[in-house]
Amino acid sequence: MKPLTFNSDKLRTLRKERRWSQQDLSVEISVYARKHKLDLAAHPDTIDNWEEGRNFPPSDMLPILAAVFAIEINQFYTNGS
């Protein structure tokens, strides 16, 4: 069985489908986190790193990303090689 890996292209595609900049996504994350009294944020440079696959969102950020994009968390993953 192949391990699951974060699909950075999926994140980029979802963001671009909404015509959001990385700054826009950063704001959406902050608004969601504030609304739900969570102490989480993501700088646009951090989002760029996620989209380029340089690093991946922390596990506590995944539910927020899923909520912001109205998808299931598992949609961010693919079977790696």
N, CA, C and O atoms as a GROMACS GRO file, in nm:
protein
  324
    1MET      N    1   0.084  -0.118   0.000
    1MET     CA    2   0.000   0.000   0.000
    1MET      C    3   0.088   0.124   0.000
    1MET      O    4   0.180   0.136   0.081
    2LYS      N    5   0.060   0.216  -0.090
    2LYS     CA    6   0.138   0.338  -0.099
    2LYS      C    7   0.095   0.436   0.009
    2LYS      O    8  -0.023   0.443   0.043
    3PRO      N    9   0.191   0.512   0.064
    3PRO     CA   10   0.156   0.610   0.168
    3PRO      C   11   0.079   0.728   0.107
    3PRO      O   12   0.095   0.761  -0.011
    4LEU      N   13  -0.002   0.790   0.189
    4LEU     CA   14  -0.072   0.911   0.145
    4LEU      C   15   0.023   1.029   0.155
    4LEU      O   16   0.099   1.040   0.251
    5THR      N   17   0.018   1.116   0.057
    5THR     CA   18   0.098   1.238   0.060
    5THR      C   19   0.009   1.358   0.031
    5THR      O   20  -0.091   1.347  -0.040
    6PHE      N   21   0.047   1.472   0.087
    6PHE     CA   22  -0.028   1.595   0.065
    6PHE      C   23  -0.016   1.636  -0.081
    6PHE      O   24   0.094   1.637  -0.137
    7ASN      N   25  -0.128   1.669  -0.142
    7ASN     CA   26  -0.132   1.708  -0.283
    7ASN      C   27  -0.131   1.861  -0.292
    7ASN      O   28  -0.235   1.926  -0.284
    8SER      N   29  -0.012   1.917  -0.308
    8SER     CA   30   0.002   2.062  -0.313
    8SER      C   31  -0.067   2.122  -0.435
    8SER      O   32  -0.114   2.236  -0.430
    9ASP      N   33  -0.074   2.046  -0.544
    9ASP     CA   34  -0.144   2.096  -0.664
    9ASP      C   35  -0.293   2.114  -0.637
    9ASP      O   36  -0.355   2.206  -0.692
   10LYS      N   37  -0.350   2.029  -0.555
   10LYS     CA   38  -0.492   2.041  -0.521
   10LYS      C   39  -0.518   2.173  -0.449
   10LYS      O   40  -0.615   2.242  -0.478
   11LEU      N   41  -0.432   2.207  -0.356
   11LEU     CA   42  -0.445   2.333  -0.283
   11LEU      C   43  -0.439   2.451  -0.380
   11LEU      O   44  -0.524   2.541  -0.375
   12ARG      N   45  -0.341   2.451  -0.467
   12ARG     CA   46  -0.326   2.559  -0.565
   12ARG      C   47  -0.448   2.567  -0.657
   12ARG      O   48  -0.499   2.676  -0.684
   13THR      N   49  -0.494   2.452  -0.704
   13THR     CA   50  -0.609   2.448  -0.794
   13THR      C   51  -0.734   2.504  -0.726
   13THR      O   52  -0.806   2.584  -0.785
   14LEU      N   53  -0.760   2.462  -0.605
   14LEU     CA   54  -0.877   2.512  -0.532
   14LEU      C   55  -0.870   2.663  -0.514
   14LEU      O   56  -0.970   2.734  -0.532
   15ARG      N   57  -0.752   2.712  -0.479
   15ARG     CA   58  -0.735   2.856  -0.460
   15ARG      C   59  -0.759   2.932  -0.590
   15ARG      O   60  -0.830   3.032  -0.593
   16LYS      N   61  -0.701   2.883  -0.697
   16LYS     CA   62  -0.715   2.952  -0.826
   16LYS      C   63  -0.856   2.942  -0.882
   16LYS      O   64  -0.902   3.035  -0.948
   17GLU      N   65  -0.926   2.833  -0.855
   17GLU     CA   66  -1.066   2.821  -0.900
   17GLU      C   67  -1.152   2.932  -0.838
   17GLU      O   68  -1.249   2.976  -0.899
   18ARG      N   69  -1.115   2.975  -0.720
   18ARG     CA   70  -1.188   3.082  -0.653
   18ARG      C   71  -1.133   3.220  -0.687
   18ARG      O   72  -1.183   3.322  -0.641
   19ARG      N   73  -1.029   3.219  -0.770
   19ARG     CA   74  -0.962   3.344  -0.810
   19ARG      C   75  -0.908   3.421  -0.689
   19ARG      O   76  -0.912   3.544  -0.684
   20TRP      N   77  -0.857   3.345  -0.593
   20TRP     CA   78  -0.796   3.402  -0.475
   20TRP      C   79  -0.646   3.407  -0.492
   20TRP      O   80  -0.585   3.317  -0.549
   21SER      N   81  -0.587   3.513  -0.442
   21SER     CA   82  -0.442   3.519  -0.432
   21SER      C   83  -0.402   3.442  -0.305
   21SER      O   84  -0.488   3.402  -0.226
   22GLN      N   85  -0.275   3.422  -0.286
   22GLN     CA   86  -0.230   3.358  -0.162
   22GLN      C   87  -0.264   3.447  -0.044
   22GLN      O   88  -0.292   3.398   0.066
   23GLN      N   89  -0.260   3.578  -0.064
   23GLN     CA   90  -0.301   3.672   0.041
   23GLN      C   91  -0.449   3.654   0.074
   23GLN      O   92  -0.487   3.655   0.192
   24ASP      N   93  -0.533   3.637  -0.029
   24ASP     CA   94  -0.676   3.614  -0.006
   24ASP      C   95  -0.699   3.488   0.078
   24ASP      O   96  -0.780   3.489   0.170
   25LEU      N   97  -0.629   3.382   0.044
   25LEU     CA   98  -0.644   3.258   0.120
   25LEU      C   99  -0.597   3.278   0.264
   25LEU      O  100  -0.660   3.227   0.357
   26SER      N  101  -0.491   3.351   0.282
   26SER     CA  102  -0.442   3.381   0.416
   26SER      C  103  -0.551   3.451   0.498
   26SER      O  104  -0.572   3.419   0.615
   27VAL      N  105  -0.618   3.545   0.436
   27VAL     CA  106  -0.727   3.618   0.504
   27VAL      C  107  -0.843   3.523   0.536
   27VAL      O  108  -0.897   3.526   0.646
   28GLU      N  109  -0.880   3.439   0.440
   28GLU     CA  110  -0.989   3.343   0.462
   28GLU      C  111  -0.958   3.250   0.580
   28GLU      O  112  -1.046   3.221   0.661
   29ILE      N  113  -0.835   3.205   0.588
   29ILE     CA  114  -0.793   3.120   0.699
   29ILE      C  115  -0.805   3.195   0.831
   29ILE      O  116  -0.855   3.141   0.929
   30SER      N  117  -0.759   3.319   0.832
   30SER     CA  118  -0.765   3.399   0.954
   30SER      C  119  -0.909   3.426   0.998
   30SER      O  120  -0.940   3.418   1.116
   31VAL      N  121  -0.995   3.457   0.902
   31VAL     CA  122  -1.136   3.483   0.934
   31VAL      C  123  -1.199   3.357   0.993
   31VAL      O  124  -1.268   3.364   1.095
   32TYR      N  125  -1.176   3.244   0.930
   32TYR     CA  126  -1.232   3.118   0.980
   32TYR      C  127  -1.180   3.089   1.121
   32TYR      O  128  -1.257   3.056   1.211
   33ALA      N  129  -1.050   3.102   1.139
   33ALA     CA  130  -0.989   3.072   1.269
   33ALA      C  131  -1.044   3.165   1.378
   33ALA      O  132  -1.077   3.120   1.488
   34ARG      N  133  -1.054   3.292   1.347
   34ARG     CA  134  -1.108   3.388   1.445
   34ARG      C  135  -1.253   3.354   1.481
   34ARG      O  136  -1.291   3.356   1.598
   35LYS      N  137  -1.332   3.324   1.378
   35LYS     CA  138  -1.473   3.293   1.398
   35LYS      C  139  -1.490   3.171   1.489
   35LYS      O  140  -1.587   3.164   1.566
   36HIS      N  141  -1.397   3.077   1.481
   36HIS     CA  142  -1.406   2.955   1.560
   36HIS      C  143  -1.312   2.956   1.681
   36HIS      O  144  -1.286   2.853   1.742
   37LYS      N  145  -1.262   3.076   1.712
   37LYS     CA  146  -1.175   3.096   1.830
   37LYS      C  147  -1.053   3.004   1.829
   37LYS      O  148  -1.016   2.946   1.931
   38LEU      N  149  -0.992   2.993   1.713
   38LEU     CA  150  -0.871   2.913   1.697
   38LEU      C  151  -0.752   3.007   1.681
   38LEU      O  152  -0.763   3.113   1.620
   39ASP      N  153  -0.641   2.968   1.736
   39ASP     CA  154  -0.520   3.049   1.728
   39ASP      C  155  -0.431   2.997   1.616
   39ASP      O  156  -0.322   2.944   1.640
   40LEU      N  157  -0.479   3.013   1.493
   40LEU     CA  158  -0.404   2.967   1.376
   40LEU      C  159  -0.408   3.073   1.268
   40LEU      O  160  -0.506   3.146   1.253
   41ALA      N  161  -0.300   3.081   1.194
   41ALA     CA  162  -0.291   3.174   1.082
   41ALA      C  163  -0.190   3.116   0.982
   41ALA      O  164  -0.112   3.027   1.014
   42ALA      N  165  -0.194   3.170   0.861
   42ALA     CA  166  -0.098   3.128   0.758
   42ALA      C  167  -0.059   3.249   0.675
   42ALA      O  168  -0.143   3.313   0.611
   43HIS      N  169   0.067   3.280   0.677
   43HIS     CA  170   0.121   3.390   0.596
   43HIS      C  171   0.119   3.348   0.449
   43HIS      O  172   0.134   3.230   0.419
   44PRO      N  173   0.102   3.443   0.358
   44PRO     CA  174   0.106   3.407   0.215
   44PRO      C  175   0.232   3.332   0.174
   44PRO      O  176   0.227   3.245   0.087
   45ASP      N  177   0.346   3.364   0.235
   45ASP     CA  178   0.470   3.292   0.203
   45ASP      C  179   0.460   3.145   0.247
   45ASP      O  180   0.514   3.056   0.181
   46THR      N  181   0.392   3.121   0.357
   46THR     CA  182   0.370   2.984   0.404
   46THR      C  183   0.283   2.908   0.306
   46THR      O  184   0.311   2.792   0.274
   47ILE      N  185   0.178   2.973   0.258
   47ILE     CA  186   0.090   2.911   0.159
   47ILE      C  187   0.168   2.880   0.032
   47ILE      O  188   0.148   2.774  -0.029
   48ASP      N  189   0.255   2.969  -0.010
   48ASP     CA  190   0.339   2.944  -0.126
   48ASP      C  191   0.425   2.820  -0.105
   48ASP      O  192   0.439   2.738  -0.195
   49ASN      N  193   0.482   2.806   0.014
   49ASN     CA  194   0.563   2.688   0.045
   49ASN      C  195   0.480   2.561   0.037
   49ASN      O  196   0.528   2.459  -0.012
   50TRP      N  197   0.356   2.566   0.085
   50TRP     CA  198   0.267   2.449   0.076
   50TRP      C  199   0.240   2.414  -0.070
   50TRP      O  200   0.248   2.298  -0.110
   51GLU      N  201   0.208   2.516  -0.149
   51GLU     CA  202   0.174   2.492  -0.289
   51GLU      C  203   0.292   2.444  -0.371
   51GLU      O  204   0.275   2.371  -0.468
   52GLU      N  205   0.411   2.484  -0.333
   52GLU     CA  206   0.531   2.441  -0.405
   52GLU      C  207   0.586   2.309  -0.352
   52GLU      O  208   0.682   2.255  -0.406
   53GLY      N  209   0.525   2.256  -0.246
   53GLY     CA  210   0.569   2.128  -0.190
   53GLY      C  211   0.696   2.137  -0.108
   53GLY      O  212   0.758   2.035  -0.078
   54ARG      N  213   0.736   2.259  -0.072
   54ARG     CA  214   0.857   2.275   0.011
   54ARG      C  215   0.832   2.228   0.154
   54ARG      O  216   0.922   2.177   0.220
   55ASN      N  217   0.710   2.245   0.200
   55ASN     CA  218   0.665   2.187   0.327
   55ASN      C  219   0.514   2.173   0.319
   55ASN      O  220   0.454   2.208   0.218
   56PHE      N  221   0.454   2.122   0.422
   56PHE     CA  222   0.312   2.089   0.417
   56PHE      C  223   0.239   2.152   0.534
   56PHE      O  224   0.299   2.180   0.638
   57PRO      N  225   0.110   2.175   0.517
   57PRO     CA  226   0.034   2.234   0.628
   57PRO      C  227   0.038   2.142   0.751
   57PRO      O  228   0.035   2.020   0.738
   58PRO      N  229   0.045   2.202   0.869
   58PRO     CA  230   0.040   2.119   0.989
   58PRO      C  231  -0.097   2.054   1.002
   58PRO      O  232  -0.195   2.102   0.946
   59SER      N  233  -0.103   1.946   1.076
   59SER     CA  234  -0.228   1.870   1.086
   59SER      C  235  -0.343   1.952   1.142
   59SER      O  236  -0.458   1.928   1.106
   60ASP      N  237  -0.315   2.049   1.230
   60ASP     CA  238  -0.424   2.131   1.283
   60ASP      C  239  -0.475   2.234   1.183
   60ASP      O  240  -0.580   2.295   1.205
   61MET      N  241  -0.403   2.254   1.074
   61MET     CA  242  -0.447   2.347   0.969
   61MET      C  243  -0.538   2.277   0.867
   61MET      O  244  -0.619   2.343   0.802
   62LEU      N  245  -0.525   2.148   0.852
   62LEU     CA  246  -0.601   2.075   0.749
   62LEU      C  247  -0.753   2.089   0.765
   62LEU      O  248  -0.822   2.109   0.664
   63PRO      N  249  -0.808   2.079   0.886
   63PRO     CA  250  -0.953   2.099   0.896
   63PRO      C  251  -0.997   2.240   0.856
   63PRO      O  252  -1.106   2.259   0.802
   64ILE      N  253  -0.912   2.338   0.882
   64ILE     CA  254  -0.945   2.476   0.844
   64ILE      C  255  -0.943   2.489   0.692
   64ILE      O  256  -1.034   2.547   0.634
   65LEU      N  257  -0.839   2.437   0.628
   65LEU     CA  258  -0.833   2.442   0.481
   65LEU      C  259  -0.952   2.371   0.420
   65LEU      O  260  -1.013   2.420   0.325
   66ALA      N  261  -0.986   2.255   0.475
   66ALA     CA  262  -1.101   2.180   0.422
   66ALA      C  263  -1.229   2.262   0.438
   66ALA      O  264  -1.312   2.266   0.347
   67ALA      N  265  -1.246   2.326   0.552
   67ALA     CA  266  -1.366   2.407   0.575
   67ALA      C  267  -1.370   2.528   0.483
   67ALA      O  268  -1.475   2.560   0.427
   68VAL      N  269  -1.258   2.595   0.467
   68VAL     CA  270  -1.252   2.714   0.380
   68VAL      C  271  -1.290   2.678   0.237
   68VAL      O  272  -1.358   2.755   0.169
   69PHE      N  273  -1.246   2.561   0.192
   69PHE     CA  274  -1.275   2.518   0.055
   69PHE      C  275  -1.399   2.428   0.044
   69PHE      O  276  -1.437   2.385  -0.065
   70ALA      N  277  -1.462   2.399   0.159
   70ALA     CA  278  -1.584   2.316   0.162
   70ALA      C  279  -1.561   2.179   0.097
   70ALA      O  280  -1.639   2.133   0.014
   71ILE      N  281  -1.451   2.116   0.139
   71ILE     CA  282  -1.419   1.981   0.090
   71ILE      C  283  -1.384   1.893   0.209
   71ILE      O  284  -1.371   1.943   0.321
   72GLU      N  285  -1.369   1.765   0.186
   72GLU     CA  286  -1.324   1.671   0.288
   72GLU      C  287  -1.171   1.676   0.296
   72GLU      O  288  -1.103   1.695   0.195
   73ILE      N  289  -1.118   1.658   0.415
   73ILE     CA  290  -0.973   1.662   0.433
   73ILE      C  291  -0.902   1.564   0.341
   73ILE      O  292  -0.796   1.594   0.287
   74ASN      N  293  -0.960   1.446   0.323
   74ASN     CA  294  -0.893   1.343   0.243
   74ASN      C  295  -0.874   1.385   0.097
   74ASN      O  296  -0.794   1.324   0.026
   75GLN      N  297  -0.945   1.486   0.052
   75GLN     CA  298  -0.927   1.534  -0.085
   75GLN      C  299  -0.793   1.605  -0.106
   75GLN      O  300  -0.753   1.631  -0.219
   76PHE      N  301  -0.724   1.637   0.003
   76PHE     CA  302  -0.592   1.698  -0.006
   76PHE      C  303  -0.481   1.594  -0.023
   76PHE      O  304  -0.364   1.630  -0.038
   77TYR      N  305  -0.516   1.466  -0.020
   77TYR     CA  306  -0.416   1.362  -0.024
   77TYR      C  307  -0.424   1.277  -0.150
   77TYR      O  308  -0.530   1.259  -0.210
   78THR      N  309  -0.309   1.226  -0.188
   78THR     CA  310  -0.302   1.130  -0.299
   78THR      C  311  -0.214   1.015  -0.252
   78THR      O  312  -0.140   1.028  -0.155
   79ASN      N  313  -0.223   0.904  -0.321
   79ASN     CA  314  -0.134   0.792  -0.292
   79ASN      C  315   0.001   0.822  -0.352
   79ASN      O  316   0.014   0.835  -0.474
   80GLY      N  317   0.102   0.834  -0.268
   80GLY     CA  318   0.238   0.864  -0.314
   80GLY      C  319   0.303   0.744  -0.377
   80GLY      O  320   0.246   0.634  -0.380
   81SER      N  321   0.424   0.765  -0.426
   81SER     CA  322   0.496   0.653  -0.488
   81SER      C  323   0.599   0.597  -0.396
   81SER      O  324   0.669   0.503  -0.431
   0.00000   0.00000   0.00000
